[in-house]
Amino acid sequence: MFRLLSVLILLIIIAGCGDIKDQEDKEFQNTSSIHSDKFFIQISPFSEHITAIKNAQNIKKHNSGNVYIDTLNHHSQLKNYIVSIGPYEDAYSAGKQAYYLYENKLISEYVLTKDNKEITDPFLNIIFIALNDSLPALYYYNILTNESRLFWQQKKEKILELSPSKNQSFCFLITASGYGESASFPYIKKARLFHISVQDESIREIYNFGDGLQLYAFWISKNLFKVSFNYLHPLVANSVVEQSIVFNFSGNLLSEETKYFDLIKEDYPTPSLDQLEISSPDAKYTLLEISRRSESAYYISNNRSQKRSLIYTGSQTLKKAEWTEDNDYIIFSTTNIIQKRLSNRTGLPDSSEILIYSLEQNKITKQWKSKGNKNFFLRGDIIFLDYHSGNESSIEVYDFRNDKKLVSIKRTGGCGFSSLSQLSENGEK
């Protein structure tokens, strides 16, 4: 009787363990049913199923996305268990969430995947410009490893400007064989436009503009990129042709328009300025610039209460503004002159500023002043500062919420994530 009772208890325990395992397996399904064009965070393989489940359960408590477990079979009959988080619509969103989990010590080693293939993380990897063998080249910089590596260079191409999308997943690159001024008149030779996919580490030429006067390029919206190319009419004297082309974020040509300007009767064609992101993501706040004579006053307007708060006054005009996604901070830059673009960059601003304003603390928490031009972009709580003054340039990486400088990127000949400021004595670049 005692032996029979022991056997029954043992069977109940085994059955219970099986039920627990079945429940755990149901809790974390595999990714096979997910569409292949989605993105995932993939954690380093676990050799034991129970370890994979415990890690998945811990991640699930702190993560808004779904968590999956896939079994990887080997020919040696050993099994590895892959924990995946997702799916995400784009690589940047996946990389941003992975970095959050990493910073909060919920995951350690990880990669981003699409269709079970590893891709480059556009959140962690920043493309910047620096010299290689005295010629401009593109480099990748990794936030976690603090390492740089060469990505692209063509000896006959001079890099004019790199224009990344807001989430840095795609970039447009403008190159030329030469550009500068001759007899106080701008020129650009053999201008070309390239499209870069950060996650695929691919670059392709999408348009050849040739020779002209000036080239202006900027994002007109989150997904649209515009290029305006001016050149002298080959047959009509005193006539300038403005060629305007719009591309989507993937580099596909959407529209093309040509206008003609008679310089005797009309002004020289100038493009519209970049659109400034003055409203917060939730539309509750707006950054206002009110200029009087030689001074500008900057206000934060609460669109719901209709109240305004003065946050800054100065002699410079607004150049760029960007809000954090949680609406807690606005970062904006100012400059005392409108920077000349591309083929006419000899006049850098006398000075520029970048300011970080906290709506919760109701004050400016950080401010950078410098001679020369400063650009910036955000990576979550990290701000990248692109500093140019004469022939000197560098990139600073700063955690603005924790008021902590992370690293400075400096290379011989300078570096920047938008352009390099280098000009020879004869005006040729």
N, C-alpha and C positions, 0 to 999 in steps of 0.2 A: 504493500500500500504506500509506504513511504517512498519507494523507488518510483512508483507510478506518479505520485504527486510531484516529485522532483522533475520528472520528465515533462509533465504538463507545464510547470512553471518555466522551464527552460524554453519550451516551444512558444509560450506566450511572450517571453523576452525577445526571442528571435523574430517573432512576427511583429512585435512592437518596433524593433530596430528597423525592420523592413519598411514599416509604415512611415517612420521618421525619414528614412532615406527617400521613399517615394515622394513625401511632402517636400523635401528639400529639392529633389529633381524637378518637381512641378513649379516650385518657387522661382527657379532660374532656368528658363528655357534656353535653347541654343539660338544662334543668329541666322540659321539657314533659311528661315521664312522671311527675313528682312530683305527689302529690295537692294540690289547690289550698288546702286548709286549713292547710298547713304554712307556716312562717316562714323567711325567708332574710335573710342579710346581702348587700347588693348594693353592689359597688364601682363607682365612677364609670366611665363607658364609655371604652374604648380604641379609638383609630382604626385601630390595626394589630393584626392577628391574633397575630403573634409576640410583641408586647409583652404582650398579654393572657395568652398561654401562659406567658411567663416569670414574670409576677406570680402566676398561678395555681399554678405549680410551687413558688414561694417560700412561698406561703401554706400549701400542702399539707404542707410539711415541718414546720410549727409548729402545725398545726391538727388537732384530732381529728375534725372533721366532713368531709364530702365537699365537693369544689370542682367547680363547673360553669362552662361557658362558653356563653353564648347569643349568637346573631347577631341584631343589630337592623338591619333593612333600612329605608332611607329612600327616598322617591320620587326623590331625586336620584341613586339607585344607589350612594350612598356607604354603607359599612357601619360600624357600631360594634359592639364586642364587649364584652359584659357578663360580668364575673366574679361568680359568686354562691357563697355558702358556706352549707351547711345540709344537709338541712332541720332545723328545730327545732320542738319541740312547742308552745312558747309564745314570745311576743314577748320576755319578760324574759330567757329563756335566750339567745336570739339577740342581744339587746342587750348582755348580759354578756360573751359571747364576742367581739363586735365591739369592745367597749371594751378587752378584753385585747389583741387584735390591734393596735388603735390605739396603746395605751400602749407596745407593743413595736415600734412603727414598721414593722409589716408591712403596714398599710393606712393610708390618709390619709382621704380623703372617702368616706363611706359612708351608706347608708340601710337601714332595715329594710323588708321587703316581705312582703305576703301576697297571693297570687293576682296577682302582678306589680303590685300597687298599694302605694305608699308608706304606711307607718303611723307613728305617733308612737312613739318608742323609750321604753318604760317604765323602762329602766335609766338612761338619761341624763336623763329629764325627771321632776322631782319636783313634786308638787302641794303647795302650801302656802297658808296663810290669811294675808291682810293686808288693811288698810283701803284702800278706793278711794272717794274723796269722802266720807270719814268713815263708810263702811259696810263691813262685812266682805265680802270677795270671795275667790275662788279664783284662784290664779296657777300657771303652769308655770314652773319654774326648770330651765335646762339646764346640766348639769355642764361640758360642753366649752366652751360659749360664754360661760358666766357671765352669762347674760341671763334676765330674767323677762318674762313677758307675761300679760295678763289672760285668764282662761279663762271664768269664770262669776260672775254677780252678779244677785241679785234684790233690789230695794229694800225689799220688804216682808218679806224673809226674813233673820233673824239666824242666823248659823252657830254652832251649838253645838259640834259635834265632827266631825272628819274621821277616819275609821277605815280606813286602807289595808290591803290584804291583805299577807301577808308579802313577796311578791315585787313589791308595789306596782303590779301590773297593773290591779287593781280597787280601788275605794274605796266606802265607804258614808258618806253625808253626812247629818247630822241638823240640821234647822233648826227654828226656832220664831218666832212673831211677838213673843214676850216670855217671859221666865222670871226667877225670882228667889225672894224670900221675902216673906211677908206674915204678920205676927204670929208670927214664928218658924216658919212653916209653908211648905214649898216649893210652888211652882206652876210650871206650864209651859203656854203657850198655843199652840194650833194647831201642834203638833209634826208634822213631816213627815220621811219618810225617802227619800233619793235614792240611786241607784246610778250610779257613774261608771266608764266604761271608759277607761283612760288611753291605750291604743294607738289607739282610735277618736276620742278627744276628745269623747265623748258623755256626756250626763247625762240621767237620766229619773227622775221620781217613781215610787216603787213602793209607798208606803204612807202614808196620812194618819191619824195617831193622834188628832188633835184636842187638846182641853184635858185636863189631868190634873195629877198631883202631881210625879212624877219619871219619868225615862226613863233606862234603863241599856242600853248597847250595847257588845258586845265580840265578838271572834272566839273561838269555842269550839274550833276546829280550823283546819287549814290552809285548808279549803274551806267552812266553815260559819260564819255570822254570826248572832248572837242579839240580839234586842231585848226588853227587859222594860219594860212601860209600866204604871205604877200610877195609878189614878184612884179617886175616891170613887164608891161605888155610888149611882146616881141615885135609887134607891127605898128602900134599906135604910140606916138611920142607923148610924154607927160601923162601917161596912163598907168595906173597900178591895178593889178588883178588880185583880188582877195578870194582865196579858195578855202572854204570852210567845210570840214568833214567831221561827222559824228560817228563814234564807234561805241558798241556796248562793252561791258566789262570783260567779255571773252575775246575782244579784239575783232569782232565782226563789223564790217562797214554797214551803217544804217542809212546814212543820207549824205549827200554831197551838194554843195551850193557854190556858185561862182558869181562874184560881183565885180564891177568895173568902176574905177574912180578916176575922174579927170582932176589932176592935181592943181590945175589952174582955176577950176571952178569949185572944187570940193576939198575938204580936209583929208589928210592922210588917214586911211582906215585904221581904227584901233578896236581891239576886241573888248567885250564886256569883262568886268572884273569877276574873279571867283566869287561864288555865292558863299556868304558867311553864315555859319550855323549859330544864329543868335538866340534861338528859342530852345528851351530845355526839352528833352525827349517826351516828358509828360505834358508839355505846352503850358506849364504853370508859370514859368519864369521867362523873361526876355532880357537880354543884354542890350542896353541902349547907349548910343554915343551921341552926345549933343555938343556941337562945336560952335564956339564963339570966338571970332577973331583968330588968335594964334593958340587957343587953348581948347582942349577937349575934355568933357566931363562924362564919366561912365557910370551908368545906373543899372541896378537890377530892379526890374519891374515885376511885381506880383500880379499876374493877369487876372487873378480871381478877386483879390482885395483892392486892386487898382492902386496899390501903394508902391512908391519908388524909394530905393535906398541908394544914396551916392556911395560908390565904392572906390573911385579913383579919379584924379584929375591930372592932366599932363599936357605937354605940347605935341604929342604924337597922335597919329591916326590909327584906327583899328585895322589890323592886317588879317588876323585869323582868330576864330573862336571855336572852342570845342567843349561840350559838356560830358561829364561822366554819365554812365548809363543809369545810375541811381539818383541823378539830379542833385547830388550833394555838392559838387564842385563845378566851376567853370574855369577853363584855362584859356587865356587869350593873349595875343601878342600885338604889339604896337610898333610903329616905325615912323620916323619923321619925314620920310619922302616915299613916294611910290617907287618901289624897286623896278628897275628896268629889267626886261626879260631876255634871256637867251642870247641873241646876237648883239645885244647892247647892254652888257652887264658891267660896264666900266664904272658906273656910278652906284656903289653900294651905299646903303643908308649911313648917315653919320653915327647914328646910334639906334638901338632897338631894345625892347623890353618884353619879357614874358612874365605874366602874373597868374597866380593860382588863388582863386577866391573860394572860400568855404561858406556856403549858405547857412549851414548849421551854426558855425562859429561867428558868422556875420563879419568876416574880416579877410584880408589878404594874408594867406599863410606862407606864401613864398613868392619871391620876386627876383628876377635876374635882369641886370642892366649891363649893357656892353656896347662898345663901339663895333660897328659892323652889323651883320644881319644874323638874326636868330630864328630858326624854324623849330617846330616841335610836332610830335604826334604821340598818341597814347597807346599803351598796351595794358589794359586793366588799370591797376594802380601805379603803373610805371610810365614815366614820361621820358621820351628821348629828345634831347636838345641838340640841334644842329647849329653849330657856331661858326660864323665866317667873319674874318676881319683881314682885309688885304689878301695876302697869299697864305694866311694861316687859317686852318679849319680843324675842327674836332667834333666828336659826339660825346655827350654826357648822358648817363643813364641814372635816373633818380626815382626813388619810391616816395611819391609826394604825400601819401597818407601817413607814413611813418617818419617823414622828414629825414630820409636817409639817402645819401649818395651811394649808388651801387658800383659804378665803374665809369672810367673814361676811356673812350676808344680813340687812340692817337696813332697815326701812321706817318711815316716820312712823306712829305709832300702834302699832308692834310687828308681829310676824309669828310664825307657828309652823306646824308641820305637823300638829298635832293640834287646837289650839284657840287662841283669843285670850283673855287674862285681862283683862277690862275690866268694871268695875262702877261704876255711878253711886251717888251718895250716898244715894238713897232705896231702894237695893237692886234696882232694876229693871235688867235687861240688855237 
